[in-house]
Every structure is written in C-alpha cells, then in structure tokens.
Amino acid sequence: MTGRKTALGELFRIGSSKRVLQSQWTTEGVPFYRGREITRLAADGFVDNALFITEDLYAEFAARYGVPSAGDIMITAIGTIGNSHIVQTDDRFYFKDASVLWLKKSADVNSEFVNWWLKSPLFFDQLDRGNGATVDTLTIQKLQSVLVDLPSPEEQHRIVAILDATFDGIATAKANAEQNLQNARALFESHLQSVFTRRGEGWVEKRLSDVCAITSTLVDPRKDEFLDLTHVGAGNIESQTGVFVELKTAREEGLISGKFLFDESMVLYSKIRPYLMKVARPDFNGLCSADMYPLAPLPNEITRDYLFHLLLSKPFTDYAIQGSARAGMPKVNREHLFGFQVWLPGVGKQKELSEKLDALHDETQRLESLYQQKLTALDDLKESLLHQAFSGQL
C-alpha cells in the first residue's frame, strides 16, 4: 500500500457535542449515547439504550449545530478509548460531550477504511508515542494530528473488502470456539449436578456437620514456626477449578492477623462471595485466611475428593448463596454451612464417583484450554491482519 501521510484533521471535522445536562436525560425520545453505548455499537453493531433526549432538544441541536449522519465516525475518548463506530443511514442519536468524539467527513475518503485503521496497532502506537504509558483520554487535538497513510480510493476499497470478508470469517470462528467453550463447561456442570441431586440405593441423608469438621485453630503467623508456611487466601484460588495461583509465605506477605493451620487431608472453602465457588484440595501444609474454612473430612463418612466436588456443586452453591445475604459482603457462616443436607453413598461409591468427576474435570480443563488458545490466536490474527493492511503488506 502506497499513499500519502495525511492528518486525520484534514479528512474529518473533529469535535464533540453540545453539552446535555443530566437533568435533560429522559426515558424516551431520541437515543443518547455515552462511551459505553458507542463501545457496544463498535463491537456488536447494536445497543439496548437506556437514555434519551427529547425530540425538541434533538431538533434544536440538529438545526443549530448538526447531528451525526451516515459516513461519520464516532469514537470513545475517555477511559477505554478508540472504540469506533461508523454512523449508518438509519442511525438517529445524540451523544455525550467529551466521552465521545465526532468525526464529520470533510473530504473524499472511505469511512470504512478509516474505521478499520482506527482499530489497528498503527493508530494506537501514535496515541501512546511520547507518553511513556497508554493514554486514557483522547483529545480533539490529538485525534486531529494522527497521520493516516492514505492510498488511492481504489486501494482503500480493496483493503476494506478484504478486511470485511476476513473478519466475518474470524467472527464466525470465534463464535464457534466460544460456544464450544460453553458446551464443555456445561457438560461438566450438568454431570456434577446429577451426582449431587440423585438418591441411589443405600444412600443416606446427612448434614455437612455429620461428615466434616473444622479442627484447626487460629495461630499467629508472625511466630517462627509459621513464618515460612505457604499462605492461601481467597485470591489465591481460581473460581471453580481449585487451582492455586501466586502463592507466597507468611513471611513474604508480612501477615499479622490470625490464620488457620491446614494440612493436605483437608478441603479449603472460601466463605466470602460463595457464588465465586472457590474450593481447593491442597497438596501441602500451610496457613489459610480466617475468611476460609479448612474442612477436615471425618473418616468413613466422606472422602476428601467427594467433599471437594460437593462444595463445587450447584445444589450446595445455591444453598450457600441463599444463606449469605447481608448488608455488606456476602459471607457463609458456620451454622449455615454445616446445616447443608445431602444424600451420600458409601465411601467406596464416593471414591468411584470422585474418580469419574476428576477425569471429566481434567478433560473439561483440557478442552477449555484448547478453545481459549484458539480464541487468543484469533485475536492475535486480527491484530496481525490490521497491521499488515495498513503497512503495505496486504
């Protein structure tokens, strides 16, 4: 692609809107867009809008200052900047000053070409250059000064056609990968729920207090014998997977408040925000936050693995959420936790079911990783294609 470097301000009249006071927002009339609505339009092409201005106010702005029309470009300018949307023929809206900038066509340029360029690394590289950090506010002056390598109208059209077709294909591939990801998770969750909602022959209904207990006491993590033990807080456990992340010792974290001792025979359950489903099976001894319950399975009542999966099941999570409502942070107290009732098979059957759940969980994790890698690769491909398109390599 060969072309001339042209300032965006030579191609568009760049500005914002006339200020609309919050008191002038209404619940019907002409849609009023902020940055979040433009972001949704940029991503999906549509938006369920909640804010409006009156027809009279819109007509006044249209007559005195003009309003966005087909071929113009709207771009977010505060917070998450650079999300752009081409105004379509049937679009009729007004927008919030400063949060959104308005590029009004003033030259013979392909708006779709410029809109694709605004999504490319070349545009964002110019914004960040000389700042030492990613900018979080896009000013009119900055947007006017960025340079576009503008090829002939024919070349602009060719590049747009290639990018439109290619990105449609990428969007389809992403949608398929995301659906596969959801299906993998749904399959495991469905199987997990089926295990803990059944009543097999010989199964016995018991409370959680009948099968496990909290046997640990709080200790001072500043004492020498505890300083080098690994500490686990809710933030160190991934939701739903039980994977530990970013673990540190009591010494490294500079802990001062009381913590529970735990060992590798226990299951750790975070009582904060039970909907996050933070449950783990440690394979080491350590300290856990007082906002976690170190649960010790009682011999011949429940296996550790079965308890782990039980605490991740939907029936238990729904129960925990129902009992955690409070004015501040949702939290499950001991009485409610141990009051949970469940039908349990014998220990031998528990081991059999746990092995199947672990195998299915591992396969689900493998598939999730595979689909997530595919999604990441598709995002990388998009960025690569945009870079190629606007650096003469397409």
NORKAFEN-V627173 format. One record per residue. PHI is phi in whole degrees, 0 to 359 (999 if undefined). D_LAST is the distance of its C-alpha to the last C-alpha in whole Angstrom. Layout:
phi=PHI d_last=D_LAST
phi=PHI d_last=D_LAST
This chain:
phi=999 d_last=8
phi=242 d_last=11
phi=191 d_last=14
phi=253 d_last=17
phi=289 d_last=18
phi=230 d_last=20
phi=292 d_last=22
phi=301 d_last=22
phi=294 d_last=26
phi=276 d_last=25
phi=257 d_last=23
phi=224 d_last=25
phi=274 d_last=29
phi=257 d_last=29
phi=199 d_last=32
phi=231 d_last=34
phi=251 d_last=36
phi=282 d_last=40
phi=295 d_last=42
phi=247 d_last=43
phi=288 d_last=46
phi=301 d_last=46
phi=293 d_last=49
phi=266 d_last=48
phi=290 d_last=46
phi=229 d_last=47
phi=259 d_last=46
phi=203 d_last=46
phi=123 d_last=44
phi=263 d_last=41
phi=306 d_last=38
phi=241 d_last=38
phi=255 d_last=35
phi=255 d_last=35
phi=301 d_last=32
phi=295 d_last=32
phi=288 d_last=32
phi=295 d_last=29
phi=300 d_last=27
phi=294 d_last=28
phi=298 d_last=27
phi=297 d_last=23
phi=275 d_last=24
phi=243 d_last=26
phi=83 d_last=26
phi=209 d_last=29
phi=207 d_last=32
phi=268 d_last=36
phi=273 d_last=37
phi=246 d_last=41
phi=246 d_last=41
phi=215 d_last=42
phi=235 d_last=44
phi=288 d_last=46
phi=300 d_last=45
phi=295 d_last=48
phi=294 d_last=46
phi=298 d_last=42
phi=297 d_last=44
phi=296 d_last=45
phi=296 d_last=42
phi=299 d_last=40
phi=287 d_last=43
phi=269 d_last=43
phi=234 d_last=40
phi=88 d_last=37
phi=226 d_last=35
phi=304 d_last=32
phi=227 d_last=31
phi=308 d_last=28
phi=95 d_last=24
phi=288 d_last=26
phi=235 d_last=24
phi=253 d_last=26
phi=219 d_last=25
phi=290 d_last=28
phi=233 d_last=29
phi=227 d_last=32
phi=76 d_last=32
phi=279 d_last=28
phi=264 d_last=26
phi=92 d_last=23
phi=279 d_last=23
phi=242 d_last=22
phi=221 d_last=23
phi=278 d_last=23
phi=292 d_last=26
phi=265 d_last=27
phi=303 d_last=30
phi=266 d_last=32
phi=288 d_last=32
phi=214 d_last=35
phi=201 d_last=35
phi=236 d_last=36
phi=211 d_last=35
phi=278 d_last=37
phi=298 d_last=37
phi=72 d_last=35
phi=293 d_last=33
phi=227 d_last=31
phi=254 d_last=29
phi=241 d_last=29
phi=258 d_last=26
phi=267 d_last=28
phi=301 d_last=26
phi=228 d_last=27
phi=213 d_last=25
phi=279 d_last=23
phi=222 d_last=19
phi=281 d_last=17
phi=299 d_last=19
phi=293 d_last=16
phi=298 d_last=14
phi=295 d_last=16
phi=297 d_last=17
phi=295 d_last=14
phi=296 d_last=13
phi=295 d_last=17
phi=263 d_last=16
phi=268 d_last=13
phi=300 d_last=15
phi=297 d_last=15
phi=292 d_last=17
phi=290 d_last=20
phi=298 d_last=19
phi=292 d_last=21
phi=294 d_last=23
phi=277 d_last=25
phi=299 d_last=25
phi=86 d_last=28
phi=264 d_last=30
phi=79 d_last=30
phi=202 d_last=30
phi=293 d_last=27
phi=286 d_last=29
phi=242 d_last=30
phi=221 d_last=31
phi=253 d_last=29
phi=268 d_last=31
phi=301 d_last=30
phi=297 d_last=30
phi=294 d_last=28
phi=293 d_last=25
phi=297 d_last=26
phi=271 d_last=25
phi=294 d_last=22
phi=256 d_last=19
phi=251 d_last=16
phi=278 d_last=14
phi=263 d_last=14
phi=277 d_last=13
phi=294 d_last=15
phi=305 d_last=16
phi=295 d_last=14
phi=291 d_last=11
phi=303 d_last=12
phi=296 d_last=13
phi=297 d_last=10
phi=295 d_last=8
phi=299 d_last=11
phi=298 d_last=12
phi=295 d_last=9
phi=294 d_last=10
phi=301 d_last=13
phi=294 d_last=13
phi=293 d_last=12
phi=289 d_last=14
phi=298 d_last=17
phi=295 d_last=17
phi=295 d_last=17
phi=299 d_last=19
phi=295 d_last=21
phi=297 d_last=21
phi=294 d_last=22
phi=298 d_last=25
phi=294 d_last=26
phi=295 d_last=26
phi=294 d_last=28
phi=294 d_last=31
phi=298 d_last=31
phi=297 d_last=32
phi=295 d_last=34
phi=297 d_last=36
phi=298 d_last=36
phi=293 d_last=38
phi=296 d_last=40
phi=298 d_last=41
phi=294 d_last=43
phi=297 d_last=44
phi=295 d_last=46
phi=293 d_last=48
phi=298 d_last=49
phi=295 d_last=50
phi=297 d_last=52
phi=295 d_last=54
phi=262 d_last=55
phi=240 d_last=56
phi=269 d_last=58
phi=227 d_last=62
phi=281 d_last=63
phi=297 d_last=66
phi=84 d_last=68
phi=285 d_last=66
phi=236 d_last=67
phi=277 d_last=66
phi=220 d_last=66
phi=275 d_last=65
phi=298 d_last=63
phi=293 d_last=66
phi=279 d_last=67
phi=238 d_last=65
phi=209 d_last=63
phi=208 d_last=64
phi=259 d_last=64
phi=259 d_last=66
phi=279 d_last=64
phi=240 d_last=65
phi=287 d_last=64
phi=232 d_last=64
phi=272 d_last=63
phi=291 d_last=60
phi=277 d_last=61
phi=287 d_last=64
phi=305 d_last=63
phi=289 d_last=63
phi=247 d_last=60
phi=303 d_last=58
phi=257 d_last=56
phi=278 d_last=56
phi=290 d_last=52
phi=255 d_last=52
phi=239 d_last=50
phi=245 d_last=50
phi=302 d_last=48
phi=291 d_last=45
phi=266 d_last=45
phi=237 d_last=44
phi=288 d_last=41
phi=300 d_last=42
phi=71 d_last=43
phi=262 d_last=42
phi=76 d_last=45
phi=279 d_last=43
phi=276 d_last=44
phi=224 d_last=41
phi=50 d_last=42
phi=283 d_last=46
phi=221 d_last=48
phi=276 d_last=52
phi=301 d_last=54
phi=296 d_last=55
phi=296 d_last=51
phi=272 d_last=51
phi=64 d_last=54
phi=292 d_last=56
phi=229 d_last=59
phi=268 d_last=60
phi=300 d_last=61
phi=230 d_last=59
phi=272 d_last=60
phi=281 d_last=60
phi=219 d_last=59
phi=228 d_last=58
phi=282 d_last=56
phi=268 d_last=59
phi=257 d_last=58
phi=244 d_last=55
phi=263 d_last=53
phi=232 d_last=53
phi=278 d_last=52
phi=275 d_last=54
phi=272 d_last=52
phi=47 d_last=49
phi=300 d_last=50
phi=295 d_last=47
phi=283 d_last=45
phi=54 d_last=47
phi=258 d_last=47
phi=226 d_last=49
phi=213 d_last=49
phi=246 d_last=51
phi=289 d_last=51
phi=250 d_last=52
phi=207 d_last=54
phi=268 d_last=56
phi=187 d_last=56
phi=243 d_last=56
phi=232 d_last=55
phi=302 d_last=55
phi=292 d_last=58
phi=270 d_last=55
phi=235 d_last=55
phi=255 d_last=57
phi=273 d_last=58
phi=263 d_last=59
phi=261 d_last=61
phi=296 d_last=62
phi=278 d_last=66
phi=305 d_last=67
phi=66 d_last=67
phi=249 d_last=66
phi=207 d_last=62
phi=276 d_last=59
phi=299 d_last=57
phi=295 d_last=54
phi=292 d_last=55
phi=297 d_last=56
phi=303 d_last=52
phi=293 d_last=51
phi=300 d_last=54
phi=290 d_last=53
phi=265 d_last=49
phi=285 d_last=50
phi=295 d_last=50
phi=304 d_last=54
phi=290 d_last=54
phi=298 d_last=51
phi=300 d_last=52
phi=298 d_last=56
phi=296 d_last=55
phi=296 d_last=53
phi=300 d_last=56
phi=265 d_last=58
phi=251 d_last=56
phi=296 d_last=56
phi=200 d_last=57
phi=296 d_last=57
phi=266 d_last=55
phi=277 d_last=53
phi=301 d_last=53
phi=211 d_last=55
phi=266 d_last=57
phi=276 d_last=61
phi=299 d_last=62
phi=301 d_last=65
phi=292 d_last=62
phi=305 d_last=60
phi=284 d_last=63
phi=277 d_last=64
phi=296 d_last=61
phi=249 d_last=63
phi=210 d_last=61
phi=274 d_last=63
phi=241 d_last=62
phi=277 d_last=63
phi=293 d_last=65
phi=300 d_last=63
phi=299 d_last=62
phi=294 d_last=61
phi=300 d_last=59
phi=297 d_last=57
phi=297 d_last=56
phi=294 d_last=54
phi=296 d_last=53
phi=298 d_last=52
phi=293 d_last=50
phi=295 d_last=48
phi=297 d_last=47
phi=295 d_last=46
phi=292 d_last=44
phi=297 d_last=43
phi=297 d_last=41
phi=293 d_last=39
phi=297 d_last=38
phi=298 d_last=37
phi=297 d_last=35
phi=293 d_last=33
phi=300 d_last=33
phi=298 d_last=31
phi=297 d_last=29
phi=291 d_last=28
phi=293 d_last=27
phi=298 d_last=25
phi=295 d_last=23
phi=297 d_last=23
phi=297 d_last=22
phi=297 d_last=19
phi=292 d_last=18
phi=296 d_last=18
phi=296 d_last=16
phi=296 d_last=13
phi=301 d_last=13
phi=295 d_last=13
phi=296 d_last=10
phi=296 d_last=8
phi=295 d_last=9
phi=296 d_last=9
phi=297 d_last=5
phi=298 d_last=5
phi=252 d_last=8
phi=232 d_last=8
phi=76 d_last=6
phi=248 d_last=4
phi=255 d_last=0
